[in-house]
Amino acid sequence: MVKVQKKSIKSKARPKGKNPKHVQQNGKAKSVTANGRAFHSRNGKVKKPASTQQLEKAYRRKIQTEESNRERVNHLLPIKIKGKGLVSRTAPKQVNAKSDGQQEIADDESSDTHVDNLQEVPKEQEIVTLAELLVKRDTEVRDKQFLIGSTCSAILENPEARIEHLGNLIDFTRDVNRDGSINFLAVRKTAMVSLVEVFKDIVPEYRIGIVDKEQQKLKKDTLARVNYENKLLTYYKQFLKRMETITDNYARMLRQSKKLSTDTRQLLETTVQCMCDLVLAHPYFNYTPNVVQVLVLMLNDAKESVRKTVHACFSTLFKTDTRLDLTHHTVRHINMLIKKKERHVFPEMVSCLKNLQIHRINLHEDTLLELKKQKMEKQKSYFINMSRKERKRKKKLQELEKDIFETKAEESKQVVRRKLTEISKLTFMIYFKILKCYPDSRVLSVTLEGLAKFAHTINIDFFADLVELLNNLLENAPLGYREQLHCIQTVFIILSGQGEVLNIDPARFYSHFYKNLLYVHAGKNHEDMETILKTLDIILFKRRRNVTYHRFVGFVKRLATLCLQVLPNGSLGLISLIRSSMNMNQQLDILLDTEAAVGSGKFDPFNEEPEFSNANCTALFEATCLTRHYHQTVRKMIMNVLKGADTVPISAGRTLTPGEFYTNYDCSEMVFNPEVPQPSKVKYARRNRSLLGLALVKSRFLKRCSPAPAATLPAANANGLLYDYFDEYVKNTQLSHSE
C-alpha cells in the first residue's frame, strides 16, 4: 500500500524547479515533493510518512496490550528457590467476560480513531423498592451479628490463642467499615455489648503491670503469659478509647446546640451501660479510674436515663467496694465537678453519696480498745498456766489463722478507718458547701437527706453551728415540706447522740414537724412516711424524757389523724407507734375514754403548737373508722390498741418495729399482705334470678288484688332457686300484709 502510494505520487510530480502540484486527499490540500519524503500542509506543518505512523500505531497497541494484561494480573510475593534466587509470581484476576469484551472494543476504537479517552455509555439504573432495601439491611445485620457471636464464642474457648480476634470485634464498633460502607447501629451496639461480656470473662482480677522483656530473662511460659496480657491490655485500651470518643462527640454536639438524632442517643446509652458494667465487674483493673472520670461527667447529663444508669452504678460501687480506693477517687471527682458547676447540678450527683460506707466508722474505738486490752490480759494469764503441748498447739493455730487472714486479702482496720475518714471529709464538704452557698438549688433535698443519714458521724464541734444553720433554713429559706422533714430529722439525730450535751432547745423543731405531718398522704409523697417514722421514733422514744405530757398527747392525736390518709403499711407503722406510746405512758389512756377530759379547753386541730392544741380534751375518734378499714391487719392492730393488747399475733414470735411494718406490708406493687380473699361465686345464674324476681312480683300483685293466700313458686322452680335474703324478704312481706 505504501509503495503504490509513492509510485502514484512520483508519476504525478512536476519537473524539477517548478511549483509542486496540490493534491486533494481526504478533503485536505497537500503538497507533494519529488522524492516523496516530506508532506507540507497549507498551514506549513510537516507530517511524517505513512510508514512511521504504522510503527507508532503498532507500538501504541503493544503498550495498551501490556497495560490491559497488567490490570488482569495480580503480582504475588516473590519466592526464593535454591539455585534460581528470587522468582516473581503472578496470578490472573477474575474479571467478568462482559467487561473484557467491552475493554477490547474500546481498545479497537481507540486504535482506529486515535482517541485517547472513551466516554462510557451509562447503564440504566435498576429500581430498588423500600421493602427490598429493608430485607437487605436485615440480612446484613443478622449476618454480622452471627459473625460477632461466633467470634466471641471462639475467643472464650481459647483466649490466649485467639486474642487477636478482639481487633475484629472492635472494628465492628466503628462508624464506617473498612470497605467504606456505613456500619449499622444495631451491629455497633451488638459488638459493644458482646465485647463487654467477653472482657468480663477474660480480664483478670489483678492489675496488669509493665514487664521489661529485654532486661529481664523470662521463662517460655512466663513470656507467653506476658505477651497475652499485653495484647489484652492493648485491645482493652482501644475499646475504652472508642467509647470515650462516642461520649466526647455527644458532649461536643451538646455544646454546639446541635440536634441529636435517635441513633446518637441510643448509642450513648449503650456506651454508658457498657462502661458501668466494666467498672462493676473489675473495679481495680487498669484504666478503671479513667472510666470513672468519664462516668462522673455523665452523672450530670441532661438525659435522665443516662443519669439513672450511672447513679445505679455508683450506688452499687459504694456499697461493695472493700478497698475504698475507687470510692475515694469517685467522691473526689464529684466534689471537683460540683465546685465547677456550682448550683447547676442534678440531684443524682449528690443522692448517690447516701450509699457510702461512712457508717463503718467506729466512734467508740477507745472503749473497744480498752475491752480488747482486758481480754488480752486474761489470755496472757491463761497462756502462762498452759502446758507445753497446749502452747505448741496454740502457736500452730495462730499461724494457720494468719495464713487464712492473708488469703482473704482484707485491709487492716487502721487503713480502712483512715480511708473512711478521708471519704467522710469530702462528703461533708460537699454537703456544707450546698447548705451555705446554694440553699435554693434543686439538690438541697437530697443533701439534707444524706446529712440526716450521716449526722451521727459529724464532729461534735460543728453541732451547734449546724443546728443554727438548719434553723435559719427552716425560718428563712422557701423550703418544701420534704426539705423541712429532712432538716428536722437531721437536728433530732444530732441531739439524740453526742449532741445531748449541747444546751439547745428543740421546741421550734417540734412545731415544724407537727405542722408538716398532715402534708403526707396516700398519693405521690407517701414514700416520705419512712422519714416520718424514723423521726417519730427519735422524738417519742429516744428523747421521751425531754417531751412534755401535753406535747406527747398532741403528737399521738395527730398520728391517729394521719392514719386515715395514708396507705395500709403507713397506717400500721403509725398504729404501732401509738400502741408503744400508750404502753410506755399510762396517762395517754385518757384518749381512749370519750367522756373523760383533763383540764379545760377545747381541742384545736389547726393549732401549729402540739403543746397548746388541748389534745387531752378529746379522744381517738379516728379509731372507729380504722376498725372498719379494708385491710384486715389494720383492723386487728387498732382493736388490740383499743383493748390494750400487746400486739398482733406474729409467727416470728416478736413485735415488729414501725419501720418493719412499713416495709413488710408494702402494697406499692398492688399486692396486699396478707392477700384479700376473693368473693365467693354466685350460686344461681342471671336467668334464674330473673324468674325468681318475676315470681315475687306476681305474688305481691295477687296479694293486693285478693285476700287469697300468697302465691308460691311452681314446684319445678321452687327447689334451690331462692336465696336466703329473698326468702326472708318474702316472709317479711307476708307478715306486713297480714298485720
Stockholm file with secondary structure:
# STOCKHOLM 1.0

chainA/1-739         MVKVQKKSIKSKARPKGKNPKHVQQNGKAKSVTANGRAFHSRNGKVKKPASTQQLEKAYRRKIQTEESNRERVNHLLPIKIKGKGLVSRTAPKQVNAKSDGQQEIADDESSDTHVDNLQEVPKEQEIVTLAELLVKRDTEVRDKQFLIGSTCSAILENPEARIEHLGNLIDFTRDVNRDGSINFLAVRKTAMVSLVEVFKDIVPEYRIGIVDKEQQKLKKDTLARVNYENKLLTYYKQFLKRMETITDNYARMLRQSKKLSTDTRQLLETTVQCMCDLVLAHPYFNYTPNVVQVLVLMLNDAKESVRKTVHACFSTLFKTDTRLDLTHHTVRHINMLIKKKERHVFPEMVSCLKNLQIHRINLHEDTLLELKKQKMEKQKSYFINMSRKERKRKKKLQELEKDIFETKAEESKQVVRRKLTEISKLTFMIYFKILKCYPDSRVLSVTLEGLAKFAHTINIDFFADLVELLNNLLENAPLGYREQLHCIQTVFIILSGQGEVLNIDPARFYSHFYKNLLYVHAGKNHEDMETILKTLDIILFKRRRNVTYHRFVGFVKRLATLCLQVLPNGSLGLISLIRSSMNMNQQLDILLDTEAAVGSGKFDPFNEEPEFSNANCTALFEATCLTRHYHQTVRKMIMNVLKGADTVPISAGRTLTPGEFYTNYDCSEMVFNPEVPQPSKVKYARRNRSLLGLALVKSRFLKRCSPAPAATLPAANANGLLYDYFDEYVKNTQLSHSE
#=GR chainA/1-739 SS CHHHHHHHHHHTCCCTTSCCCEEEETTEEEEECSSSCCEEETTSCEECCHHHHHHHHHHHHHHHHHHHHHHTEEEEEEEEETTTEEEEEEEECCCCHHHHHHHHHHHHHHHHHTCSCCCCCCCCCCCCCHHHHHHHHHHHHHHHHHHHHHHHHHHHHCTTTSTTHHHHHHHTTSSBCTTSCBCCHHHHHHHHHHHHHHHHHHSCSSCCCCCCTTTSCCCHHHHHHHHHHHHHHHHHHHHHHHHHHHHHHHHHHHHTTCCCCHHHHHHHHHHHHHHHHHHHHCTTSTTHHHHHHHHHHHTTCSCHHHHHHHHHHHHHHHHHCSSCHHHHHHHHHHHHHHHHHTTCCCTHHHHGGGGSCGGGCCTTHHHHHHHHHHHHHHHHHHHHTSCHHHHHHHHHHHHHHHHHHHHHTCCCHHHHHHHHHHHHHHHHHHHHHHHHHCTTSTTHHHHHHHHHHSGGGSCGGGHHHHHHHHHHHHHHSCCCHHHHHHHHHHHHHHHHTGGGGSCCCCHHHHHHHHHHGGGCCSSGGGGGHHHHHHHHHIIIIITGGGSCHHHHHHHHHHHHHHGGGSCHHHHHHHHHHHHHHHHHCGGGGGGGCSSCCCSSCCCCTTCSCGGGSCGGGSCCTHHHHHTTCSSHHHHHHHHHHHHTCCCCCCTTSSCCCHHHHHHHTCCTTSCCSSCCCCCCCCSSCHHHHHHHHHHHHHHHHHHHHCSSCCCCCCHHHHTTCCCHHHHHHHHHHHHHHHC
#=GC SS_cons         CHHHHHHHHHHTCCCTTSCCCEEEETTEEEEECSSSCCEEETTSCEECCHHHHHHHHHHHHHHHHHHHHHHTEEEEEEEEETTTEEEEEEEECCCCHHHHHHHHHHHHHHHHHTCSCCCCCCCCCCCCCHHHHHHHHHHHHHHHHHHHHHHHHHHHHCTTTSTTHHHHHHHTTSSBCTTSCBCCHHHHHHHHHHHHHHHHHHSCSSCCCCCCTTTSCCCHHHHHHHHHHHHHHHHHHHHHHHHHHHHHHHHHHHHTTCCCCHHHHHHHHHHHHHHHHHHHHCTTSTTHHHHHHHHHHHTTCSCHHHHHHHHHHHHHHHHHCSSCHHHHHHHHHHHHHHHHHTTCCCTHHHHGGGGSCGGGCCTTHHHHHHHHHHHHHHHHHHHHTSCHHHHHHHHHHHHHHHHHHHHHTCCCHHHHHHHHHHHHHHHHHHHHHHHHHCTTSTTHHHHHHHHHHSGGGSCGGGHHHHHHHHHHHHHHSCCCHHHHHHHHHHHHHHHHTGGGGSCCCCHHHHHHHHHHGGGCCSSGGGGGHHHHHHHHHIIIIITGGGSCHHHHHHHHHHHHHHGGGSCHHHHHHHHHHHHHHHHHCGGGGGGGCSSCCCSSCCCCTTCSCGGGSCGGGSCCTHHHHHTTCSSHHHHHHHHHHHHTCCCCCCTTSSCCCHHHHHHHTCCTTSCCSSCCCCCCCCSSCHHHHHHHHHHHHHHHHHHHHCSSCCCCCCHHHHTTCCCHHHHHHHHHHHHHHHC
//
